[in-house]
Amino acid sequence: GTLGPVETAMVDRRQRLLGPAYRLFYETPVHLLQGQGVWLHDPEGKAYLDTYNNVASVGHCHPRVVAAMSEQAARLATHTRYLHDGVLAYAERLLAHFPPDLAHVMFTCTGSEANDLALRLARAATGNTGIIVTANAYHGVTAAVSEFSPSLGAGVPLGPHVRTIPAPDARQGDPAITFPAAVQAAIDDLARHGIRPALLVVDTVFSSDGLFTDPPGFLAPAAAAIRAAGGLFLADEVQPGFGRTGSHMWGFARHGVIPDMVSLGKPMGNGYPVAGLVLRPGVIAEFGAKARYFNTFGGNAVAAATAMAVLDVIEDEGLMQNAARTGAAFRDGLQDLARQHGPLGDVRAAGLFLAVDIVTDGQPDRTRAARIVNALRDERILISATGPQGHVLKIRPPLVFSAENAAFFLDGLDRVLTRLA
Ligand code: PMP
């Protein structure tokens, strides 16, 4: 595609107004005005199939969520230093989806803040400073959290107290053995440098590492290893949480492990900034005795009402069940396509989180992946690519995605692969 004059001017204005650190998706950026369900619309009214957005998880501008948000905004919009039932009712509702050991929730506005808070609590609870993450993890933007977000690249150095371990890729050996062994090796390396571990942090589907979900179970021995060394286990559920994997509300639950802390974000408010940290009360005893916590916008009345409506929709519309059903059919369709098109390699999926490697002669091909992503964009189908080598198509639609939407995507991908062949 080519960029129209309005969009060309907008690209220049972004540079001038927002500065040099922002990046747009696609060679021909997409200009959007409206969203509804799984569809996004540009100013000319052209529709794009959103196969990538896990923020608008219950569908763009879901009427029930919008109504709850606007009704609360019209009544009272204030914070957690007054008594208000909304935040308590939501906390009860949310915590009912967790094992009883995880009995507190603290509210933030972003996933980054939730992970930053987790780090502060872990330091206070353990007296330690070391952090272990996977090699291409992303956990957020604060000064402390960017130091353990290796996917930000060489321009954002890791902290001296941070160690990375390989993602649990089942093609490299049984993750039930390799993953806890890697955690132990990182603990040992920290110890050689006089550092004891505070935290093992994992995105429980390893999204930015390229999606590694199977076989479930390997997080349990990894959590045991970090605890034996005096550290805590933080499950970052910003990507897999709220039912996306189809079988469970949370990615950690697939592995039969109970984390010490769980960070939540993105889909929690379907676009309204709501995020949080769920935790075992013992974790905050030390911190709570000395420090107070207040987040002006975190858990405000509008945030609580919006997040409550999101949970209502997930439950009432059976969206986790849809993620399982539609995700399985979608994965089968991708596997069929992979048998017909050489560039499609390994297919991995859990519910409505799907990934497919793009390869040339069996080797990762970043350039080809980018070409496919941009060609799909020209077909008005939106996805992206991820992984340390940028060769993994990342497919992560709103959970209201239907079998017809999946067929539409697969047709588009088939056409694109045929054209690019
Ligand atoms: N953790 C993970 C796994 C994420 O994907 C993200 C956002 N991409 C974050 C944390 C940070 O969330 P936020 O952008 O809301 O700060």
Residues whose N, C-alpha, C, O or C-beta is under 5 A from the ligand:
A	BS01	PMP	T110 G111 S112 E113 Y138 H139 G140 D203 D236 V238 Q239 G265
